[in-house]
Amino acid sequence: MQTDRPSTKPLRAGVVGLGWAGEQHLKNYLRMPNVEVKAIAGLEVDRLGQLGEQYGVSSLHESWEDLVARDDLDIVSVATPNHLHAPVAIAAFESGKHVLCEKPLARTGAEAEGIVRAAREAGRVLQIAFTQRERGDVQALRRHVEEGNLGKIYHAKATWMRRDGIPGMGSWFTDKNMAGGGPLIDLGVHMIDMALFLMDEPEVEAVSCATYSELGPRGRGSRANDDDSTKTIVGDAYEVEDLATAFIRLSGGATLNLEAGWAAYRESSDDFGVTLYGTDGGAELKVRNYGTSDTVRIYTDVAGVPAVVAPEIGPREGHRGVVQRFIETIRSGEWADHHGEEGLRRTRVIDACYASALQNREVSLRELIREEAV
């Protein structure tokens, strides 16, 4: 049941997942005032003990079910492989807990709908860790859009491309059933979120997508020195795409070009960005190797002369910003509009992209939702 007033009571969190993302949730909860991490869970016993000792968490579980069943938790963070997002999150809601889930919310729109439904029925908060929108440069660009400096945005481009960036050859990342897909669902979901966030949430109407799997199946494109022992190893098969491209039609006639790739013969860097074209101005956000300075340009006219503005950029908040907003939402007591709907919308776009690539045609989001409901 939703609370009626803000709360300052201590919040008790449990984290499921021991990889990089899980540790980000863990350490950022500990940075929040009046938040305690009571338990962590994961299959990697050595890593479980290491994180418990490092962060002072004494309750360690190899089974996520045991953690979710605890009655001394208010929050569960889901930082597992994608195939576990739905079962862990739904179980957490059924036991009355709030949930912070890593992106993507789920492998499919149907799974994501189930999670959102569980959040609504439980009357609890569901938020998704879209960390890239917490960057200072993205927030600065968003302010320019809100102030009307670009006018009406009618076209955008969003891209995240790597040279050698497959995150764990033979791990759950390259297993279709466990991950749901490759860079489209891993990196592309961030860029869809960033672009739609900057464009003030236009509705996605249809997509036309193509996917390619050219380097991964030949053992090429793996991230150098990728020795993260927390990645679940499932075998040698490479079952997902390594590059995806999509043309996305938005409400009001706007459009979005999307490109996401783990591996391609290009610059040896890890780059992402968004370009916005508006009726009164344009903007480019270009990030190279996760850099945070001098990444945004606003293009406009001053006294009829083309001008370029480089806005002041705040710090990159990442998971800290995500966790802080999540905790603030819980404490506010206003939970009704925080049931993960944005995560569901992003997942449906990814669904439509994969359907389009498989069927070699444009796919309507409404058509896809109708088929899902049958």
C-alpha positions in Angstrom: 0.0 0.0 0.0 1.3 3.5 -0.9 2.2 5.6 2.1 0.5 9.0 2.5 3.4 11.1 3.7 7.2 11.3 3.4 9.2 9.0 5.6 12.6 9.3 7.2 12.7 5.8 8.7 15.9 3.8 8.0 15.7 1.8 4.7 17.1 -1.7 4.6 18.4 -3.0 1.3 19.4 -6.3 -0.2 21.4 -6.6 -3.4 21.1 -9.6 -5.8 24.1 -9.9 -8.2 27.8 -9.6 -7.5 29.2 -8.1 -10.7 30.2 -4.6 -11.4 26.6 -3.3 -11.4 25.8 -5.1 -8.2 28.8 -3.6 -6.4 27.7 -0.1 -7.7 24.3 -0.6 -6.1 25.9 -1.8 -2.9 28.4 1.0 -2.4 26.0 3.7 -3.4 23.3 2.6 -0.9 26.0 2.9 1.7 26.6 6.5 0.7 23.0 7.4 1.3 22.0 8.7 4.8 19.8 6.3 6.8 20.2 3.4 4.4 21.6 0.1 5.4 22.6 -2.9 3.3 21.4 -5.9 5.2 22.2 -8.7 2.7 23.8 -9.6 -0.6 23.3 -12.7 -2.8 25.1 -14.4 -5.6 26.5 -17.7 -6.8 30.2 -16.8 -6.8 31.1 -17.8 -3.2 34.6 -16.2 -3.2 33.2 -12.9 -4.6 30.3 -13.1 -2.1 32.7 -13.3 0.8 34.9 -10.6 -0.6 32.1 -8.0 -1.0 30.7 -8.9 2.4 34.0 -8.2 4.1 34.8 -5.1 2.0 31.5 -3.4 2.6 30.6 -4.8 6.1 27.6 -6.9 5.1 27.3 -10.0 7.2 24.3 -11.7 5.7 25.4 -13.5 2.6 23.2 -15.7 0.4 24.0 -18.0 -2.5 20.3 -18.1 -3.3 18.4 -15.0 -4.4 15.2 -16.7 -3.2 16.6 -16.7 0.4 17.4 -13.0 0.2 14.1 -11.9 -1.3 12.2 -13.9 1.4 13.7 -12.0 4.2 11.3 -9.9 6.2 13.9 -7.3 7.3 14.3 -5.7 3.9 12.5 -2.7 2.3 14.5 -2.7 -1.0 15.8 -5.3 -3.4 18.3 -4.4 -6.1 18.3 -6.6 -9.1 21.8 -6.7 -10.8 21.7 -10.2 -12.2 21.9 -11.5 -15.8 18.8 -10.4 -17.7 16.9 -13.7 -17.6 16.6 -13.3 -13.8 15.3 -9.8 -13.7 11.6 -10.8 -14.0 11.6 -13.7 -11.4 13.7 -11.7 -8.8 11.7 -8.5 -9.2 8.3 -10.1 -9.2 9.2 -12.1 -6.1 10.4 -9.0 -4.4 7.2 -7.1 -5.1 5.1 -10.1 -3.9 7.0 -9.9 -0.6 6.3 -6.1 -0.3 9.6 -4.6 -1.3 10.6 -1.8 -3.5 12.9 -2.7 -6.5 15.7 -1.0 -8.3 16.5 -3.0 -11.4 19.4 -2.9 -13.8 18.7 -2.1 -17.5 17.1 -3.6 -19.5 14.1 -4.1 -17.3 13.6 -7.5 -19.0 14.4 -9.6 -22.0 11.0 -9.0 -23.6 8.0 -6.7 -23.4 5.9 -9.5 -22.0 8.3 -10.0 -19.1 8.6 -6.3 -18.5 4.8 -6.0 -18.4 4.7 -8.7 -15.8 7.2 -6.8 -13.6 5.4 -3.5 -13.9 2.1 -5.2 -13.2 3.6 -6.7 -10.0 4.9 -3.3 -8.9 1.4 -1.7 -9.4 -0.4 -4.5 -7.6 2.1 -4.3 -4.7 1.9 -0.5 -4.6 5.7 -0.3 -4.5 8.4 1.7 -6.4 10.1 0.2 -9.4 12.9 2.1 -11.0 15.4 1.1 -13.7 19.1 2.0 -13.6 19.4 4.2 -16.7 22.7 5.5 -15.5 23.7 7.4 -18.7 20.9 10.0 -18.3 22.5 10.9 -14.9 25.6 12.2 -16.7 26.2 15.9 -16.2 26.4 16.5 -20.0 23.0 14.8 -20.6 21.4 16.8 -17.8 22.9 20.0 -19.2 21.5 19.2 -22.7 18.1 18.4 -21.2 18.0 21.8 -19.6 18.6 23.5 -22.9 15.8 21.4 -24.5 13.4 22.3 -21.6 14.2 26.0 -22.0 13.2 25.8 -25.7 16.6 26.6 -27.1 16.3 24.0 -29.8 12.7 24.6 -30.6 10.8 21.5 -31.9 13.2 18.5 -32.2 12.2 16.7 -35.4 15.1 14.3 -35.9 17.8 12.7 -33.7 20.7 10.2 -34.0 21.8 8.0 -31.1 24.8 5.7 -31.3 27.0 3.6 -29.1 29.8 1.8 -30.9 32.8 -0.2 -29.8 35.8 -1.6 -31.7 36.4 -4.7 -29.5 33.7 -4.6 -26.9 31.9 -7.9 -26.6 31.5 -8.1 -22.8 32.4 -11.7 -22.1 32.7 -14.1 -25.0 30.9 -17.4 -24.0 29.3 -15.7 -21.0 25.7 -15.0 -20.4 26.1 -11.8 -22.4 26.4 -13.9 -25.6 23.7 -16.4 -24.7 20.4 -15.5 -26.4 18.2 -17.1 -23.7 20.0 -15.5 -20.8 20.6 -12.0 -22.3 17.7 -11.6 -24.7 20.0 -10.1 -27.3 23.4 -8.4 -27.9 24.4 -4.8 -28.1 20.9 -3.6 -29.0 19.5 -4.7 -25.6 22.7 -3.9 -23.8 23.9 -0.6 -25.2 21.0 0.4 -27.5 18.5 0.5 -24.6 20.7 3.2 -22.9 20.7 5.3 -26.1 17.0 4.9 -26.7 16.4 6.0 -23.2 18.8 9.0 -23.6 17.3 10.1 -26.9 13.7 9.9 -25.7 14.5 11.5 -22.4 16.1 14.5 -24.3 13.2 14.7 -26.7 10.6 14.9 -23.9 9.3 11.3 -24.3 7.6 11.2 -27.7 5.7 7.9 -28.3 7.5 5.3 -30.5 5.1 4.4 -33.3 7.2 2.0 -35.5 10.7 0.7 -36.1 12.7 -0.7 -39.0 15.7 -2.6 -37.8 18.6 -4.8 -39.0 21.0 -6.8 -36.9 24.3 -8.3 -37.9 26.4 -11.1 -36.3 29.7 -11.0 -38.3 32.6 -10.9 -35.8 31.4 -12.6 -32.6 30.7 -16.0 -34.2 34.3 -16.0 -35.5 35.8 -15.3 -32.1 36.6 -11.7 -32.9 35.7 -8.5 -31.1 36.1 -9.6 -27.5 36.9 -7.0 -24.9 40.6 -7.1 -24.0 41.5 -8.4 -20.5 37.9 -9.3 -19.9 38.5 -11.5 -16.9 35.4 -10.7 -14.7 34.9 -13.9 -12.7 31.3 -12.9 -11.9 30.1 -13.5 -15.5 28.2 -16.7 -15.8 30.0 -18.9 -18.3 27.6 -20.9 -20.5 29.8 -22.2 -23.3 31.5 -21.2 -26.5 28.4 -20.4 -28.7 27.9 -16.8 -29.8 24.1 -16.5 -30.2 23.4 -12.7 -30.4 24.0 -9.8 -32.8 27.2 -7.8 -32.6 25.8 -4.8 -34.5 22.2 -3.3 -34.8 20.8 -0.3 -36.6 17.3 1.0 -36.5 15.1 3.8 -38.0 12.5 4.7 -35.4 9.3 6.7 -36.2 8.0 8.9 -33.3 4.8 10.7 -32.6 4.4 14.1 -34.2 6.4 13.1 -37.2 9.8 13.1 -35.5 12.4 10.3 -36.2 15.4 8.7 -34.5 18.3 6.8 -36.0 19.9 4.3 -33.7 23.1 2.4 -34.0 24.6 0.0 -31.3 27.6 -2.3 -31.7 29.9 -4.3 -29.6 32.4 -5.0 -32.3 33.1 -3.4 -35.7 36.1 -2.4 -37.7 36.3 1.2 -36.7 38.3 3.4 -34.3 39.8 1.5 -31.3 37.5 3.3 -28.8 34.2 3.0 -27.0 32.1 5.9 -28.1 28.5 7.0 -27.6 26.5 10.1 -28.3 23.3 11.8 -29.4 22.6 14.4 -32.1 19.5 16.6 -32.0 18.1 18.6 -34.9 15.5 21.3 -33.9 13.7 24.1 -35.5 15.6 26.7 -33.6 18.9 25.0 -32.8 20.8 21.7 -32.8 23.0 19.9 -30.4 25.7 17.2 -30.3 26.8 15.1 -27.4 29.9 13.1 -28.1 31.5 10.9 -25.5 34.8 9.1 -26.2 35.9 6.3 -23.8 33.5 7.5 -21.1 35.0 11.0 -21.0 33.1 13.7 -19.1 34.5 17.0 -20.2 33.9 19.1 -23.3 31.3 16.7 -24.7 28.4 19.0 -25.6 27.9 21.6 -28.3 24.8 23.6 -28.9 24.4 25.1 -32.4 22.3 28.2 -32.9 22.3 31.7 -34.4 23.3 35.0 -32.7 22.2 38.1 -34.6 21.8 36.0 -37.7 25.3 34.5 -37.5 26.0 30.8 -36.8 27.2 30.3 -33.2 28.4 27.4 -31.1 27.8 27.2 -27.3 29.7 24.8 -25.0 27.5 24.6 -21.9 28.9 24.2 -18.4 28.7 20.5 -17.4 28.2 19.1 -13.9 29.8 15.9 -12.6 28.8 12.5 -13.8 26.5 10.9 -11.2 25.9 7.4 -12.7 24.7 4.9 -10.2 25.0 7.3 -7.4 22.4 9.5 -9.1 20.2 6.5 -9.8 20.3 5.3 -6.2 19.7 8.8 -4.8 16.6 9.4 -7.0 15.3 5.9 -6.0 15.7 6.6 -2.3 14.2 10.0 -2.6 11.2 8.6 -4.4 10.6 6.0 -1.7 11.0 8.6 1.1 8.6 11.0 -0.7 5.7 8.6 -0.3 4.5 9.5 -3.8 4.8 6.1 -5.5 1.8 6.0 -7.9 3.8 7.2 -10.9 6.9 5.2 -10.2 6.1 1.6 -11.4 8.8 1.3 -14.1 6.7 2.4 -17.1 9.7 4.0 -18.8 11.6 0.7 -18.6 8.6 -1.1 -20.1 8.4 1.4 -23.0 12.1 0.9 -23.7 11.8 -2.8 -23.6 8.9 -2.7 -26.1 11.0 -0.7 -28.5 13.8 -3.3 -28.3 11.1 -6.0 -28.8 9.9 -4.3 -32.0 13.5 -3.9 -33.2 14.2 -7.6 -32.9 10.9 -8.4 -34.6 11.6 -6.1 -37.4 15.1 -7.5 -38.0 13.7 -11.1 -38.0 10.8 -10.3 -40.3 12.7 -7.9 -42.5 10.0 -5.2 -42.4 8.8 -2.2 -40.4 7.0 -3.2 -37.2 4.3 -1.1 -35.5 4.5 -0.9 -31.7 0.7 -1.1 -31.5 0.7 -4.2 -33.7 3.3 -5.8 -31.4 1.4 -5.0 -28.3 -1.8 -6.4 -29.8 -0.1 -9.7 -30.7 1.4 -9.9 -27.2 -2.1 -9.6 -25.7 -3.6 -12.4 -27.8 
